Amino acid sequence: MIAVHLENGAVAIRTLPVPRRPEGFALLRLLAGGICNTDLELQRGYYAFAGTPGHEFVAEVVETLTPALTGKRVSGEINLACTHCEWCRQGLGRHCPNRTVLGIVGHPGAFAEFFTLPERNLHVLPDDIPTSRAVFLEPLAAACEILDQVAIPPGAPIAVLGDGKLGLLIAMVLNDHGYRVHQFGRHAAKLAIAARVGVVTQLSTGALPIAAYDWVVDATGSPEGLRSAAAMARPRGTVILKSTVHGAVPVDTAPIIVNELTLVGSRCGRFAAALPLLRHPLVRVEDLIAARFPLAEAPQAFAHAAEQGVLKVLLE
């Protein structure tokens, strides 16, 4: 089989054996995968990564001990938890200290013709949901995680900083849940995607509002995002951090302490919360698709995904 390989900043295609299916795992055949900012950060050196990336996917189950799964189209939770530690017993397998993470830490990712994942991680996809929508399930779950972590009053105004892939999904998810979302970004064409579903948008090329929101989401993907988000938050406000940035990020803690802000780190979410959104008309994930490449052209796909202003690139 062929598989994508990242190492020392280079993207290559390698020929590898089809992976062996461990007990309790399913062997999956990739149908579509999405390149996200985390994959691009892995290419730049995040986690000193070397191997096969990919954690946003739709696949077909080709080998399993569970007959009901055979031939099904699935997506899957990306954290492979040990299932028996203190965190797992509390239902927090996403924070299991013994976990591996699909395509990120210790487990080969989905950008390969075939890969494996525990059956318990899989979610069977409804037949009426196109693969081009279903491939967004993992980042939609990451957007939904905000609502699992933070109790935001119904209808509250929320600022979302950043108009990249995750920023747009977050804005659409929060808007779909009835919040008054104000999204700030640098690209009018990207902001227009959120504006089409009712999000209030504003170019952030000028001065941003100061101390204007009780709830601010940083999805800029930039080291400056936290500083900007903290400045926009009211005293005792909450800043939710969604940016994954390779390298150290300098932080001026004085305004955070003086204004008694709450910082909430936020990453993976529950797929069960995101699955219903694949049917919601206000969550227009297809508008984010910028290009599609065959798996064998992954080097070109990664290069295109890294270009300024490009949204979701799919490998098929």
C-alpha positions in Angstrom: 0.0 0.0 0.0 1.0 3.6 -0.3 1.2 6.0 2.7 2.2 9.6 3.3 5.4 10.1 5.3 6.4 13.4 7.1 9.9 13.9 8.3 12.2 16.9 8.6 9.7 19.1 6.8 9.4 16.9 3.8 6.3 15.2 2.5 6.8 11.9 0.7 4.9 8.8 -0.5 6.2 5.5 0.7 5.2 1.9 -0.1 4.5 0.0 3.1 3.0 -3.4 4.1 -0.7 -3.3 4.9 -0.8 -3.0 8.7 -1.6 -6.0 10.9 -4.9 -5.6 12.7 -4.4 -6.0 16.5 -7.1 -7.6 18.6 -10.0 -5.2 19.2 -9.0 -3.1 16.2 -10.5 -2.7 12.7 -8.6 -2.5 9.5 -9.8 0.6 7.5 -9.5 1.7 3.9 -9.3 5.4 3.5 -12.0 7.1 1.5 -11.2 10.7 2.3 -9.0 12.6 4.7 -8.7 16.3 5.5 -5.4 18.1 5.9 -5.7 20.4 9.0 -3.4 23.0 10.6 -2.1 20.4 13.0 -0.8 18.3 10.1 0.9 21.4 8.8 2.4 22.0 12.2 3.6 18.4 12.3 5.4 19.0 9.0 7.0 22.1 10.6 8.3 20.0 13.5 5.5 19.9 16.1 6.0 16.9 18.5 9.3 16.2 16.5 6.9 14.1 14.3 8.1 11.5 11.8 5.7 9.1 10.3 2.2 8.9 8.7 -0.1 11.8 9.7 -3.8 12.2 9.3 -6.6 12.2 11.8 -9.6 13.7 9.9 -11.0 10.8 7.9 -13.8 8.8 6.4 -13.0 5.1 5.8 -14.5 1.8 5.0 -14.2 -1.1 7.4 -12.5 -4.0 5.5 -11.5 -6.3 8.4 -13.0 -6.7 11.8 -14.3 -9.3 14.3 -17.6 -7.4 14.5 -19.7 -8.5 11.5 -22.0 -5.5 11.9 -19.1 -3.2 11.1 -17.9 -4.9 8.0 -18.2 -2.7 4.9 -19.5 0.2 6.9 -18.4 3.8 6.3 -17.0 5.2 9.5 -15.1 8.0 11.1 -13.2 7.6 14.4 -12.1 9.2 17.6 -8.4 9.9 17.4 -7.3 9.2 21.0 -6.4 5.6 21.7 -6.8 5.4 25.5 -5.6 2.6 27.7 -9.2 2.3 29.1 -8.2 1.3 32.7 -6.3 4.3 34.2 -7.8 6.9 36.6 -8.6 9.3 33.7 -10.2 6.6 31.6 -12.4 5.4 34.5 -13.6 9.0 34.7 -14.6 9.0 31.0 -11.6 11.3 30.2 -9.8 8.9 27.8 -8.8 11.9 25.7 -6.5 12.8 28.6 -5.2 9.3 29.3 -1.5 9.6 30.1 -0.9 6.3 28.3 -2.8 7.2 25.1 -1.5 7.3 21.6 -3.1 9.7 19.1 -3.9 8.8 15.5 -1.5 10.4 13.1 0.0 12.6 15.9 1.5 10.6 18.7 2.6 6.9 18.5 0.0 5.6 16.1 0.2 5.8 12.3 -2.3 8.1 10.8 -5.1 7.9 8.3 -3.2 9.3 5.2 -2.6 5.8 4.0 -4.5 3.3 1.8 -5.1 1.2 5.0 -4.8 1.9 8.7 -6.1 0.6 12.0 -8.1 2.0 14.8 -9.8 0.4 17.8 -13.4 -0.6 17.1 -14.5 1.3 20.2 -13.3 4.5 18.5 -15.4 4.1 15.4 -18.7 5.9 14.5 -20.8 4.5 11.7 -21.9 7.3 9.4 -25.5 7.6 8.1 -25.9 6.6 4.5 -27.4 10.0 3.6 -24.4 12.0 4.7 -21.9 12.5 1.8 -18.3 11.7 2.5 -17.4 15.3 1.7 -19.4 16.4 4.7 -18.6 13.5 7.0 -14.8 14.1 6.7 -15.4 17.2 8.8 -16.6 15.2 11.8 -13.4 15.4 13.8 -12.9 19.2 13.5 -16.7 19.7 14.2 -16.2 17.7 17.4 -13.3 20.0 18.3 -15.6 23.0 17.8 -18.4 21.3 20.0 -15.8 20.7 22.7 -16.1 24.4 23.7 -19.8 23.9 24.7 -18.8 20.8 26.8 -16.1 22.7 28.7 -17.7 26.1 29.3 -21.2 27.0 30.4 -22.1 30.0 28.2 -25.5 31.6 28.8 -28.0 31.1 25.9 -27.8 33.8 23.3 -24.6 35.4 24.7 -22.3 37.3 22.4 -19.1 35.4 21.6 -16.1 36.7 19.7 -14.2 34.3 17.5 -10.8 35.4 16.4 -9.5 33.8 13.2 -11.1 32.9 9.9 -9.2 29.7 9.1 -10.7 26.2 8.9 -11.3 25.7 12.6 -12.3 29.3 13.2 -15.1 29.1 10.6 -16.3 25.8 12.0 -16.4 27.2 15.5 -18.3 30.2 14.3 -20.9 28.1 12.5 -21.3 25.7 15.4 -21.8 28.4 18.0 -24.1 30.3 15.6 -26.1 27.1 15.1 -26.5 26.8 18.9 -28.1 30.2 19.1 -25.2 32.3 20.2 -24.6 35.8 18.8 -21.2 35.2 17.1 -18.9 38.0 16.0 -16.1 36.7 13.9 -12.9 38.6 13.2 -10.5 37.7 10.5 -8.2 38.9 7.8 -9.8 37.5 4.7 -13.1 38.9 3.4 -13.8 35.8 1.2 -13.4 33.4 4.2 -15.5 35.6 6.5 -18.2 35.5 3.8 -18.6 31.8 4.4 -19.7 32.5 8.0 -21.7 35.5 7.1 -23.9 33.4 4.8 -25.3 31.5 7.8 -25.9 34.6 9.9 -22.6 35.2 11.7 -21.6 38.9 12.1 -18.2 39.3 10.6 -15.5 42.0 10.7 -12.1 42.4 9.1 -9.4 42.5 11.8 -7.0 44.7 9.8 -7.8 47.7 12.0 -8.2 48.1 15.7 -10.1 45.3 17.5 -12.7 46.0 20.3 -11.2 46.3 23.7 -12.8 44.7 26.8 -16.0 44.0 24.8 -16.8 40.3 25.3 -17.3 38.0 28.2 -16.4 35.0 25.9 -13.6 35.1 23.3 -12.3 32.2 21.2 -8.8 32.3 19.9 -8.6 30.3 16.7 -6.0 32.4 14.9 -3.3 29.7 14.8 -0.8 32.5 15.5 1.4 33.4 18.5 -0.3 36.8 18.7 -3.8 35.3 19.1 -3.8 35.0 22.9 -2.7 38.6 23.4 -5.5 39.8 21.1 -8.1 37.6 22.6 -7.1 38.7 26.2 -7.4 42.3 25.2 -10.9 41.8 23.8 -12.2 40.0 27.0 -14.0 41.9 29.7 -12.7 41.7 33.3 -13.4 38.2 34.6 -14.1 37.1 31.1 -13.2 33.7 29.5 -10.7 33.1 26.7 -10.9 29.7 25.0 -7.7 28.7 23.3 -8.0 26.7 20.1 -4.8 27.5 18.4 -2.1 24.9 17.9 1.2 26.6 17.3 4.7 25.0 17.0 7.2 26.5 19.3 7.0 28.8 22.4 4.4 31.5 22.6 5.4 34.6 24.6 2.6 35.7 27.0 2.2 38.9 28.9 0.4 37.7 32.0 -0.2 41.1 33.5 -3.5 41.9 31.8 -4.7 38.3 32.3 -4.0 38.6 36.1 -5.2 42.2 36.5 -8.5 41.5 34.6 -8.8 38.1 36.3 -9.4 36.3 33.1 -10.1 32.6 32.8 -8.0 30.7 30.2 -9.5 27.5 28.8 -7.4 25.2 26.7 -9.6 23.2 24.2 -8.8 20.5 21.7 -10.6 17.2 20.7 -14.3 16.8 21.3 -16.9 14.0 21.4 -18.0 12.8 18.0 -21.5 12.0 19.4 -22.1 15.8 19.9 -20.9 16.6 16.4 -22.7 13.9 14.3 -26.1 15.6 14.3 -24.5 18.8 13.0 -23.7 17.1 9.7 -27.4 17.4 8.9 -27.8 21.1 10.0 -28.1 23.6 7.1 -26.4 26.3 9.1 -23.2 24.2 9.3 -22.0 24.5 5.7 -18.8 22.5 5.8 -18.6 22.0 2.0 -18.0 25.7 1.6 -14.6 25.1 3.2 -13.3 22.6 0.6 -10.6 24.3 -1.5 -9.2 21.3 -3.4 -9.1 17.5 -3.7 -6.1 15.4 -4.4 -5.5 11.7 -4.8 -3.5 10.2 -2.0 -0.6 9.6 -4.3 -0.3 13.4 -4.8 0.0 14.2 -1.1 3.2 16.3 -1.5 1.3 18.6 -3.8 -1.7 18.6 -1.6 0.3 19.6 1.5 2.0 22.3 -0.5 -1.4 23.7 -1.6 -2.8 23.4 1.9 0.1 25.5 3.2 -0.5 28.4 0.8 -1.8 31.6 2.3 -5.6 31.7 2.4 -6.3 28.1 1.4 -9.0 26.3 3.4 -9.6 22.6 3.5 -7.7 20.3 1.2 -8.9 16.7 0.9 -6.9 13.5 0.1 -9.0 10.9 -1.5 
